[in-house]
Amino acid sequence: MKVAKDFMTIDELIVNSPPHYKQGDVECIEAIKAATGAEYQGYLQGNIMKYIWRYRAKGQAISDLKKAEWYLKELIVDEYAQQAKKAEEEDTVHRGC
């Protein structure tokens, strides 16, 4: 399954996927997604709100807005995946399997 980082430029990767967010082969966001399960979208929404809320306060407005954008893209990708999964489940039920 694709995640938001699959759609980013190199500059966006530096802002949104810095090397210190990865330990071994696992990126922090992947561990969070696995740990939160159905609550992952709430986690994403909270981060979107956090970065938009404070973007003018820290002196790095563009960076915070790009981070909010990353979380929004990730939320969109996850929502697409959830809808596709639901449609597949409904299709299986309708076929009588």
HUMOBEL-V939846 format. One record per pair of residues at least 24 apart in sequence whose ideal C-beta (glycine too) atoms are under 10 Angstrom apart, sorted by the first residue. I is the first residue (numbers start at 1). GAP is how many residues later the second one is. D is the distance in Angstrom with one decimal. If there is no record, write none. Layout:
I,GAP,D
I,GAP,D
This chain:
1,32,9.9
1,76,8.0
1,77,8.8
1,79,9.4
1,80,5.6
1,83,9.3
1,84,9.8
2,75,6.0
2,78,8.9
2,79,8.4
3,24,8.9
3,26,7.3
3,27,7.8
3,30,8.2
3,67,10.0
3,70,8.7
3,71,6.1
3,74,5.9
3,75,8.1
3,78,9.3
4,25,8.7
4,40,9.4
4,65,8.9
4,66,5.7
4,67,7.8
4,68,8.3
4,69,3.8
4,70,3.8
4,71,8.3
4,72,7.8
4,73,5.5
4,74,8.8
5,24,8.0
5,25,9.8
5,65,7.9
5,68,8.8
5,69,8.1
5,72,9.6
6,67,9.6
6,71,8.1
7,63,9.8
7,66,6.5
7,67,9.7
7,69,9.8
7,70,7.9
8,58,9.7
8,61,9.7
8,62,7.4
8,65,8.1
11,55,8.8
12,54,6.7
12,55,10.0
12,57,8.4
12,58,7.1
12,61,9.3
13,57,9.6
14,52,9.9
15,45,10.0
15,47,8.8
15,48,6.0
15,49,9.6
15,50,9.9
15,51,4.9
15,52,6.7
15,54,9.3
15,55,7.5
16,47,9.5
16,50,6.7
16,51,6.2
16,53,8.3
16,54,4.0
16,55,8.6
16,57,9.0
16,58,9.2
17,53,8.2
29,41,9.3
29,42,9.3
29,45,7.3
33,41,8.9
33,45,8.0
38,44,9.2
40,34,9.0
40,35,8.9
40,38,6.4
40,42,9.5
41,33,9.3
41,34,6.1
41,37,6.0
41,38,7.1
41,41,7.8
42,33,9.9
43,28,8.8
43,31,9.7
43,32,9.5
44,26,9.6
44,27,5.1
44,28,7.8
44,29,9.6
44,30,5.6
44,31,4.3
44,32,9.4
44,33,9.8
44,34,6.9
44,35,9.4
45,26,8.1
45,27,9.2
45,30,6.8
46,25,8.7
47,24,4.4
47,25,9.3
47,27,8.9
47,28,9.1
48,24,5.5
48,26,9.2
48,27,7.0
